[in-house]
Every structure is written in structure tokens, then in C-alpha cells.
Amino acid sequence: MQLNVTFVAAIFSALLPTSIQSQVAAVTGRVAWTMPSEYKAIQAQALRGARRLLLAMTDSMPEQFYRDRATPPQRDFAQQVGFAAGEAYRVGAFAAGIGSPPPAGDTTVAFASRGGLRAYVSTIYDRLDDWLAKQSDGARNERIDFFGTDIPRWLAWDEIAGFTTWTEGQLVANFRKHGMAPPGYMFFDPRQK
């Protein structure tokens, strides 16, 4: 029996981890109206808030519980922090048109200690901040295929904020399991007036 080479290549490609595959948002057109360029500052504030909360959780959880799960089917604490940051990184690169972003770090090292996890989160959010700051108004107002949904490119940054908040919230169970309160959530960046 002879296999179709294209079929085999497609199956192999689908099995590769997402981080190995180069993904760039396909431009599908232009938006009918443009988002004011000042909105980028609000999105930058949301990134700072996500970073601040992930780092606060990293600092508040004793390292001995980094590899502990709130329930057996869930990710452990370090994996969940890494997942929140890592997905923000993947989607940010996708939306910014960066097909092969540099590695954010070795998760084996990152998930093993407070310093490693802080460095991993900080590396990711430093790059996200940079990509957002450099994104032109023209690029932000393009329509893109966002994993099967047609959206304005600028909206991907809002999706990152929403997804990260949802994923961070799942970490509360890890704190509660050990009788600890999670770090407080701050609605606004204290540096903003």
C-alpha cells in the first residue's frame, strides 16, 4: 500500500507542537473603521496587569508547591503560570506577525524555582510589550484570520488579556488547597493617573 506523501506530511505537521510550527495571522482585509492609536496604551496597561498578577502569584506560592496540582487532572501551579504566559506569547507573536518567535526559555528550568519562573514570565512580557509598542496603526487595523475567526488585528491583544485573566484565576484553587489567600487583584495600574 502506497501512502500519499502530501497526506503523510499534513499528518506529521499536525502532530508537531505549536511552538515548532510557524504561525502568522493571515491578513483578510482592512477594518471598516479604525481603532484610535491611543487604545494601544490601554492594551499595554492590560499586559502590565497580567505580568504583575503572574509575578505576584509566583512570589506568593511557596516553591515546594510549584509542582503541586489543585486536583489530579489539572496542571500543577508552575505549569499553569507557564501556560498563561506561554499562550499570551504564542498569540502575541501570531497577532504581531512573528512566525518564529525566539524561545522564551526552558520550561524545565523555569518551572523548578521562583527565580526561573519569574525570569520566564518577565522574558515573555518584555517581548509582548515590545511587539505591541512596535505594531503600527496600519497593521493594527488589518483584519486577520484569528484561528478561524475574522477579527481586527488589534483585538488579538484584548483576547490575550481576557484569556490570561481566565487562566490566572484558575490558580486560586492552588492557593486555597494550602489554606492560603491568593495575592490581591488590582484593577488598575498604580502607575497610571
N, C-alpha and C positions, 0 to 999 in steps of 0.2 A: 504494500500500500504506500503510495507516494503522498506526502503532505504538501500542501500549498505553502510556499516559502513566505508569502505575504501574511497568511493566516498565522503561521508559527511566530513570525516577527511581531505581529499585533498582540498575540497572547503573551509573549515574553515581555513586551513593553508594558502591558497592563499589570504584570506582576512585579515590576520594579518599584522600589519605594518612591514615594512622591518626591523626596529630596533629590533623587538621582535624575528624575525626568525634568527636562527644561520646559517650563510652562510660562507662557507670556499671554496676557489677555489680548484676544483678537479685537481690533477696532471694528465696530459695526456701523459707525456713523458719528454724527455730531448731535449734541443736545439741542432741543428747540429753544431753550433759554439757558443762560449761563449762571453758575453759582458765583456769587461775588468772591473775589480773591480773599477778602477778609475772613471768610469762613475757614480758611486753612488754619488760622490761629486757634480757632475753637477745636479743630481736629488735633492740632498739636497739643492742646491742653488735655484732651482725652487720652492721648498717648502718654503724657506725663502722669496722669492719674492712674492708668493701668500699670505703668512701671512702678509708681510709688506703692501701690497696693501689693503687687507681686513681691517687691523687696521687703515690705513690712511683714508679709506672711512668712517669707524666707527667714527674716530675722527673729520672728516671734516663735516659730516652731523649733523646739529643741532638736538638734541634729540626730539624736537617737531615734526620732520618729520620722525622719525623712523617707525611709523606705517602708513605712507602715501604711496600711490601707484602712480606710474607714470601714469598708466591707470587702469581702473577698473579691467580688467581680470588678471593683473599681481600681483605678490607677493608684499607686502609692503617692504620698504627698509630693515628693520631688518630681515624679513623672507628671503629675497634674500641673505643677508650676511650669515645668518644661513644655508641656503640651500647650498651655495657654500662650506662653511666649513664642513657642515654635510655630504655632498656627498663625499667630499675628505676623511673624516673619515671612512665612510662606505666602500668605495672602498679600502682604505689603509688597513683596517682590513681584508677585504676579500682577498686581494693580499698577506698580511703577514701571512695568515693562522690563524687569530684570530677570532674564531667563535662567541664568545660572548664578544665583547669589553666592557669595563666599560662605563657607561653612560657619555656623555660629559657635561651634565648639564641640568637643567630645562629650556627649551626654553621660558617658560612664564616669568621667571626671567631674562633670558639672553636678551630677546628682549625688555625689559622695560627700559633699561638705557644704557648709554655709558659704564659704568663700567661692567655691566652684559654682554654686547655683546663682549667687549674686553676680558673678562675672558673666555667666551665660545670659541672664536676663538683661544685664546692662549692655552687653555687646549687641544683642538683638535690638533693644530700644534705641541705642545710639544710631544704629543703621536705619531704623524706621524713621527716626527724627530727621536724619539726613535726606532720605528718599522723599519724604513729604515736603521738606523745605525746598528741595530742588525741582519738584514737579511744577511744570509751567501751567499757567492758566489754560493755555490751549490744550495741553494733554489732559488736564483735569476735566475739561468739558467735552471730551470724546465719549462716545458710548462704547462700551466693551461687552464682550461675552464673558460674564462672570460665572463660570462653571455652569453654563446653560441658561442663565438669566441675563437679559439685556439691561444694563444699568449705566448711568453716568460714571465715569472713572472715579470722580471724587467721592461717590457713595461707598466705594470699597473701604475707605478709611473709617466710615461710620460703622460698616459691618465688622471691622476689626474691633472697634470699641465695644459694640454690643456682644460679640462672641467672647471677647476676653472677660468682660464683666460676668457673663453667664458661667464661664469656666472657672473664674476665680471664686465665685460663690459656692461652687462645689467643694472647695477646700474647707469651708466652715465645718463640715462634718468631721474632718481630721482633727480640728481643734476640740470640738465638742466631745469626741471619743475619749480624749485625755483630760476632760474636765477643765479645759482652758477656753477663755474667750478669744475669738479671733481679733486681729487688730481692727481698729475702727475704720469705717469707710468715710472718706472725706469727699463731699460732693464737688467742691471747687478747689482749684489750685490755690494754696495760700499765698503764692507769689503774685497772683492776679489781683488787681484792684478794680 
